[in-house]
Structures are given as structure tokens and as C-alpha cells.
Amino acid sequence: MTSDDIPIGRRVARWRVRRSMTQQMLADRLRRSKSWVDKVERGVRALDRYSVIQELAHVLRVDPEVLLGQQPSTPAGTPDGVDDIRAALARYDIPQAPAQTPEEVRRQVGYAWLTYQHAHYGQLVRLLPGLLATAQAAQSPELLVQAYRITSSLLVKLGEADLAWLAADRAMTTAGDNQILSATATISVGQALRAQDRDRLALAALLPAANRVLPPATRSGDQEVCVSFGDQTARKPLDHGGEGRVDHGGGGRGRAVGGALLVQAALAAGGCGEHRRADELIDRAAGVAAHLRGYDDTHRTSFGPIAVDLARVLSAAQRGDADEALRRHSTIVRREAWRRLPVEYRGAYLVDVARAYLQVGDLRGAARALVDADSVAPAEVRCRPLARTVIADVARAQPAPAGVARLATLVGLTR
């Protein structure tokens, strides 16, 4: 049995014995009854208040995380090394000849994506300065755009939104006239702008990019799904036979990128308070997802029907409809498609859900989402300033949800 498997009551009993205290002595110092202590140690009475756990820890002269079975496998706090990434982005002296073959650089970029998708942010911080230099030397727009996108995504996580925008802008410049690369870079631009609470600017960047990369229209059964281009609306049935098919983004991959742009645009619209527009954009994204066929997610969008469903949860929470958000959320996380999403995607969504629930006053929902996020992707909770802020707000509740106690201790919060 590991430390995490031991009930908290047994930990209390062990530390009481180590401190040479009887149950009565512990009860007297806590100003409680001996029966209360006995029930806690036997697990009959649950320790479901943060303040009580902290009081017990104080009397037993241990840190609260010791009673809560903290495993120090993932350190809390922003990983060191952001200054090295900043220095790498500030370099303009591009080597004349690549030091590695494009295939070797592609493998390194792929490894960096996997590291990001598994939420190993501390490791990625150390990898990125070298990867940026290697990708620049390779002089491959595709690989360099991907390297900049990984960098921007990580910097958003670490609360460095301005620097994330710089990396995303570098990706846009590198993409040039390549429509699909430009579209993938715009995803990063939108995420960086949203992280700076510049939702309207994000929407202005994301929606035109989605319109450029998506086909004019798709058809589902007898219904037509329209895609708007500026002030014009194009209607065109999908050619199921393949002849004359319009696809401006490279088949399923282009659709996936366009769908991801629509999801980001919908969240930006919700952030602007344009909730009806957000719903319309999510419906458009659903139409795109419904027409996706099997494809290799080369551009790491993670877009599909499940991504659309998650966006509906966040959109409902943005407009203050906590009941709908909770209902949708509880259904989605039981689905197999949810478990197939990258660890990073699930963890980030759960942190966003926690923040959304907190905004509508649902502390218990926020606490559950935070605990779930930590079990899925610990770095999402322990390394992100955004998550720390949400934990602090939830932990200040009276009484604080017990599930947040361990997280509050992990990130160095006290009450």
C-alpha cells in the first residue's frame, strides 16, 4: 500500500503515536472529544474541512500534505528556464547551414509535441531553447512554425502571455503564404490573445482564418451548413463522390484546423459577452466535426466532436448557465472519446471548467474539477499561475472543500 492509499485517519493515528500522544491528549489539544478522535482514526468520521485538517496538522507538528498523503513527484511552481526561452526567441543570427537533417529535426519536434501533450512542462522548458535553435537552422517553415507553436502554447500555460504572443507572431511570419501553416499559427495567436483577456482581438484573428481554410459549405443529409466569408454566405453541397470537391485546407487535416479555429473563436466570443455568436460558432464547428474522416492529426489540433462538446460546456459556463455546464460536463467525462484526448487537453479543460464554475459561484464544481485536473495532468494544476489563482479562491471558502486542501498545500497556499 502506498502513502496515497492510506486513509487520512490512519495517518492521523500514526503521527499521534509518533508524538507520544494518547487519543485523549490529542482530543484535549483540539478541544474535541476522545470519541471524535477515535472516529476520525477509524474512518467513521470524514475529515471534509480544510481548516480541521490544518488544525490537526498543527497539533501533530506536521505539514498538512503529510496527512493528505502528498506525493512530491511533480513539483509545484513555474519551472525554471523561461528566461532561456526568451533569449532563444531574441536571437536573430540564424545559422547558414543546418546542423541536423530535416528528419532528425522532425523527430525532435514530434518528441516536443508529445512532451507537451503529456503535460511534462518542466522537461519541455529545458528542451525548447535548443529546439528553437535547431528548427531555425533547419530552415524548414513547417518545422519552425511547429516549434514556435509549441513554445507559444507552453508559455500560455506558464502565465507568460506576452511572450507567448511573440512566439505565435513568429509562427505567423514564418508561415508566409502557406495557408494551412498560417491557419495553425493563428490558433496560437488566438490562444495567446485570449490569455491576455483580449478576446475581441482574438476573435478578429481567428474567425477570418477559419473562413479561409474551411470549404464554402458542407451538407449533412438534406441540410446545408453555411460558412460565412465576411459579409457573404456561400452555399455549396458536399460532393460525396469526390469529383469537384472543394477543400482549401488539405482534406481532413484542413477541416480539423478550421474546426479548431472555430472553437477558439467561439470561446473568444463568449469572453466578449457575445454568447449567441459563441453558440453559432460552436454549431459551425460541430458541422465541421461531423464531416471529418479518419486523418492523422499532423497539426496537433485535437479537434473532433469531443472538442466541440467540451467547448459547449465552457460556453455555457461563460454565459452563467452552471446547470447546463455541469450536466454536459458530467456526461462528457464518462465517454471513451474523453479518455482518448491528450493529457494536456483534458487537464487544461478541467482547469478552465474550475474557473468557469468559480465565476458562477459553484465552489463544489470548481473543487471537483481541480482535483480531477490534478489526477489527469498534475503540471496543469501545479505549474500554472491561473490554476493557483483558482485554488486560492476555492480554498478561501467557508468551509473549504476538502479536495482542495492538498492542492492548496502543494502550491504553497495557506489560510
C-alpha positions in Angstrom: 0.0 0.0 0.0 1.4 3.4 -1.0 1.2 6.5 1.1 -1.6 7.8 -1.1 -3.6 4.6 -0.5 -3.6 5.0 3.3 -6.8 6.7 4.7 -6.2 10.0 6.4 -7.5 8.7 9.7 -4.7 6.1 9.8 -2.1 8.8 9.1 -3.5 10.8 12.0 -3.2 7.8 14.3 0.4 7.1 13.2 1.5 10.7 13.8 -0.3 10.8 17.1 1.6 7.7 18.3 4.9 9.1 17.0 4.3 12.2 19.1 3.7 10.0 22.1 0.1 11.3 22.5 -3.0 9.4 23.6 -6.3 9.9 21.9 -7.4 11.9 24.9 -4.3 14.1 24.8 -5.0 14.8 21.1 -8.6 15.5 21.8 -7.8 17.9 24.6 -5.4 19.9 22.4 -8.0 20.1 19.6 -10.8 20.9 22.2 -12.8 18.0 21.0 -13.9 14.7 22.5 -11.9 11.5 22.6 -14.8 9.8 20.7 -14.3 12.3 17.9 -10.6 11.4 17.6 -11.4 7.7 17.7 -14.0 8.0 14.9 -11.6 10.1 12.7 -8.8 7.5 13.1 -11.1 4.6 12.3 -12.5 6.4 9.3 -16.0 6.6 10.7 -15.9 10.4 10.7 -14.7 12.1 7.5 -12.3 14.9 7.5 -14.0 17.1 5.0 -12.9 20.6 6.0 -9.6 22.2 5.1 -9.5 24.1 8.4 -9.8 21.0 10.5 -7.1 19.2 8.6 -4.8 22.2 9.1 -5.6 22.3 12.8 -4.8 18.6 13.2 -1.5 19.1 11.3 -0.6 22.0 13.6 -1.2 19.9 16.7 0.7 16.9 15.3 3.5 19.2 14.1 3.5 18.1 10.5 2.6 19.7 7.3 -0.9 19.3 6.0 0.3 17.5 2.9 1.8 14.8 5.1 -1.7 13.9 6.5 -3.1 14.2 3.0 -0.5 11.7 1.5 1.2 14.2 -0.8 3.5 12.6 -3.4 6.2 15.0 -4.3 6.6 13.6 -7.8 5.5 16.8 -9.6 6.9 19.9 -8.0 4.7 23.0 -7.7 5.6 26.3 -9.2 6.6 27.6 -12.6 9.5 25.6 -14.0 12.8 27.5 -14.3 14.1 28.2 -17.7 11.6 30.8 -19.2 14.5 33.3 -19.4 16.3 30.8 -21.7 13.3 30.6 -23.9 13.1 34.4 -24.0 16.8 34.5 -25.0 16.2 32.0 -27.8 13.3 34.0 -29.2 15.5 37.1 -29.1 18.1 35.6 -31.4 18.3 36.8 -35.0 21.6 35.2 -36.0 20.3 32.3 -38.0 23.0 29.7 -38.8 23.7 29.3 -42.5 23.7 25.6 -42.6 21.6 23.1 -40.7 23.5 21.1 -38.1 21.0 18.2 -38.4 19.0 16.6 -41.1 15.3 17.6 -41.6 14.3 14.1 -40.5 16.2 14.4 -37.2 14.7 17.8 -36.6 11.2 16.4 -37.4 11.8 13.7 -34.8 12.8 16.3 -32.2 9.7 18.4 -33.0 7.5 15.4 -32.7 9.1 14.5 -29.3 8.5 18.1 -28.1 4.8 17.8 -29.1 4.4 14.5 -27.2 6.1 16.1 -24.2 3.6 18.9 -24.3 0.6 16.7 -24.8 1.7 14.6 -21.8 1.9 17.8 -19.8 5.6 17.4 -18.9 6.1 21.2 -18.8 9.3 21.2 -16.7 11.0 18.9 -19.2 9.7 21.0 -22.2 11.0 24.2 -20.7 14.5 22.7 -20.9 14.1 21.4 -24.4 12.7 24.4 -26.1 15.7 26.7 -26.3 17.7 24.1 -28.2 14.8 23.1 -30.3 14.2 26.6 -31.5 17.8 27.0 -32.5 17.7 23.6 -34.3 14.5 24.4 -36.1 15.8 27.8 -37.2 19.0 26.2 -38.6 17.0 23.6 -40.5 15.2 26.4 -42.4 12.0 24.4 -42.8 9.0 26.7 -42.4 6.8 23.8 -41.4 9.1 22.6 -38.6 9.8 26.1 -37.4 6.1 27.0 -37.3 5.5 23.9 -35.1 8.4 24.8 -32.8 7.1 28.3 -32.3 3.6 26.9 -31.7 4.8 24.5 -29.1 6.7 27.4 -27.4 3.6 29.7 -27.5 1.3 27.0 -26.1 3.7 26.3 -23.2 4.2 30.0 -22.4 0.4 30.5 -22.2 0.4 27.7 -19.6 3.2 29.3 -17.6 1.4 32.7 -17.5 3.8 34.4 -20.0 1.1 35.6 -22.4 3.1 38.5 -23.9 6.0 36.2 -24.7 3.5 33.6 -26.0 2.1 36.1 -28.4 5.6 36.9 -29.6 6.2 33.2 -30.4 2.8 32.9 -32.1 3.6 36.0 -34.2 6.9 34.5 -35.2 4.9 31.4 -36.3 2.7 33.6 -38.4 5.6 35.4 -40.1 7.3 32.0 -40.8 4.2 30.5 -42.3 4.1 33.2 -45.0 1.7 32.5 -47.8 1.2 28.8 -46.8 -2.5 28.8 -46.0 -2.6 25.8 -43.7 0.6 26.8 -41.8 -0.8 30.3 -41.3 -4.1 28.9 -40.0 -2.3 26.7 -37.5 -0.2 29.7 -36.3 -3.4 31.7 -35.9 -4.6 29.1 -33.4 -1.6 30.0 -31.3 -2.2 33.8 -31.8 -5.8 33.4 -30.7 -4.8 31.4 -27.6 -2.2 34.0 -26.6 -4.6 36.9 -27.1 -7.3 35.2 -25.0 -4.7 34.6 -22.3 -4.2 38.4 -22.2 -8.0 38.9 -21.9 -8.1 40.4 -25.4 -10.9 38.3 -26.6 -12.2 40.7 -29.2 -8.7 40.9 -30.9 -8.6 37.1 -30.7 -12.0 36.8 -32.4 -10.9 39.2 -35.1 -7.9 37.0 -35.9 -9.5 33.6 -35.5 -12.7 33.9 -37.5 -11.2 35.1 -40.8 -8.6 32.4 -40.6 -11.3 29.7 -40.1 -13.2 31.1 -43.1 -10.2 31.0 -45.3 -9.2 27.4 -44.5 -12.7 25.8 -44.5 -14.6 24.7 -47.6 -17.5 27.0 -48.5 -20.1 24.6 -47.2 -20.8 21.1 -46.2 -24.0 19.1 -46.3 -25.4 16.7 -43.7 -28.2 14.6 -45.1 -30.6 17.1 -46.6 -29.4 20.1 -44.5 -26.8 22.6 -45.7 -24.2 24.0 -43.4 -23.1 27.5 -44.4 -19.7 29.1 -43.9 -19.6 32.8 -43.9 -16.9 34.8 -45.7 -17.0 38.4 -44.5 -20.4 39.7 -45.5 -21.1 36.9 -48.0 -22.5 33.5 -47.3 -21.6 30.6 -49.7 -23.8 27.6 -50.1 -22.5 24.5 -51.8 -23.4 20.9 -51.3 -20.7 18.4 -50.4 -19.7 16.3 -53.3 -19.8 12.8 -51.8 -18.4 11.3 -54.9 -15.2 13.2 -54.6 -15.3 14.8 -58.1 -15.0 18.6 -57.9 -14.7 18.6 -54.1 -13.8 22.0 -52.7 -11.3 21.8 -49.8 -9.0 24.7 -49.2 -7.1 23.1 -46.3 -5.7 19.8 -47.4 -8.6 17.4 -46.8 -9.5 16.3 -43.3 -6.4 18.0 -41.8 -7.6 21.4 -43.2 -11.0 20.8 -41.8 -9.6 19.9 -38.4 -7.5 23.1 -38.3 -10.6 25.1 -39.4 -12.7 23.5 -36.7 -10.1 24.2 -34.0 -10.1 27.9 -35.1 -13.9 28.0 -34.8 -13.8 26.5 -31.3 -11.2 29.1 -30.2 -13.3 31.8 -31.9 -16.4 30.7 -30.0 -14.6 30.9 -26.7 -13.3 34.3 -27.6 -16.9 35.4 -28.5 -18.1 34.1 -25.2 -15.3 36.1 -23.5 -16.7 39.2 -25.2 -20.1 38.5 -23.9 -21.4 37.6 -27.3 -23.0 34.3 -26.2 -25.4 33.9 -29.1 -22.5 34.3 -31.5 -20.5 31.8 -29.5 -23.3 29.2 -29.8 -23.4 29.8 -33.6 -19.7 29.3 -34.0 -19.8 26.1 -31.9 -22.7 24.8 -34.1 -20.5 25.5 -37.2 -17.6 23.7 -35.5 -20.0 20.7 -34.9 -20.8 20.7 -38.6 -17.2 20.5 -39.5 -16.5 17.8 -37.0 -19.4 15.7 -38.3 -17.8 15.7 -41.7 -14.3 14.7 -40.6 -12.9 11.4 -41.8 -10.0 9.5 -40.5 -6.9 11.6 -40.5 -3.5 11.9 -38.9 -3.5 14.9 -36.6 -0.3 16.3 -38.1 -1.0 19.8 -36.8 -1.9 18.7 -33.3 -5.3 20.3 -33.1 -7.1 17.5 -31.2 -10.2 18.7 -32.9 -13.2 16.5 -33.3 -16.7 16.0 -31.9 -15.5 15.7 -28.3 -13.6 19.1 -28.6 -16.9 20.7 -29.7 -18.7 19.1 -26.8 -16.1 20.5 -24.4 -16.5 23.9 -25.9 -20.2 23.8 -25.3 -19.5 23.2 -21.6 -17.2 26.2 -21.3 -19.6 28.4 -23.4 -22.5 27.5 -21.1 -20.4 28.4 -18.0 -19.3 31.7 -19.7 -22.9 32.8 -20.0 -23.6 31.8 -16.4 -25.6 28.7 -17.1 -24.0 26.5 -14.5 -26.7 23.8 -14.5 -26.3 23.2 -18.2 -22.5 23.2 -17.9 -22.5 20.7 -15.1 -24.9 18.5 -16.9 -22.9 18.4 -20.1 -19.6 18.1 -18.2 -20.7 15.1 -16.1 -21.9 13.3 -19.3 -18.8 14.0 -21.4 -16.1 12.9 -18.9 -17.7 9.4 -18.9 -17.2 8.9 -22.6 -14.4 6.9 -24.3 -13.6 9.9 -26.6 -12.8 11.9 -23.5 -10.2 9.4 -22.3 -8.6 9.4 -25.8 -7.8 13.1 -25.7 -4.2 14.2 -24.9 -3.5 14.5 -21.2 -2.7 18.2 -21.6 -6.0 18.9 -23.4 -8.0 17.2 -20.6 -6.1 18.9 -17.8 -6.4 22.3 -19.4 -10.2 21.9 -20.0 -10.7 20.9 -16.3 -8.8 23.9 -15.1 -11.0 26.1 -17.4 -14.1 24.3 -16.0 -13.0 25.0 -12.5 -12.5 28.7 -13.3 -15.9 28.9 -15.0 -17.7 27.2 -12.1 -16.0 29.6 -9.7 -17.2 32.6 -11.7 -20.8 31.4 -11.3 -20.3 30.7 -7.6 -20.2 26.9 -7.8 -17.4 26.2 -5.4 -18.0 22.4 -5.2 -17.9 22.1 -9.0 -14.7 24.1 -9.1 -13.1 21.9 -6.4 -14.1 18.7 -8.2 -12.7 19.9 -11.5 -9.4 21.0 -9.9 -8.9 17.6 -8.2 -9.7 15.8 -11.4 -7.3 18.0 -13.3 -4.5 17.2 -10.8 -5.1 13.5 -11.2 -5.1 13.7 -15.0 -2.2 16.2 -15.5 -0.6 17.4 -12.3 1.5 20.1 -14.0 -1.7 21.8 -15.2 -2.5 22.5 -11.6 0.9 22.8 -10.0 2.7 24.9 -12.7 0.0 27.2 -14.0 -0.5 30.6 -12.2 -4.1 30.5 -13.5 -4.7 27.3 -11.6 -3.1 28.7 -8.5 -5.5 31.6 -8.5 -8.5 29.4 -8.8 -7.2 27.1 -6.0 -6.7 30.1 -3.8 -10.2 31.4 -4.4 -11.8 28.0 -3.7 -9.7 27.4 -0.6 -10.9 30.6 0.9 -14.4 29.3 1.1 -16.0 28.6 4.5 -15.7 25.7 4.8 -13.2 25.0 2.1 -13.9 21.9 0.0 -11.7 19.1 1.4 -10.4 18.1 -2.0 -8.7 21.4 -2.5 -6.7 21.2 0.8 -3.9 19.0 -0.7 -3.7 21.2 -3.8 -3.6 24.4 -1.7 -0.7 22.9 0.3 1.1 21.8 -2.9 1.2 25.2 -4.4 2.2 26.9 -1.2 -1.1 28.4 -0.2 -2.1 28.9 3.4 -5.3 30.1 5.0 
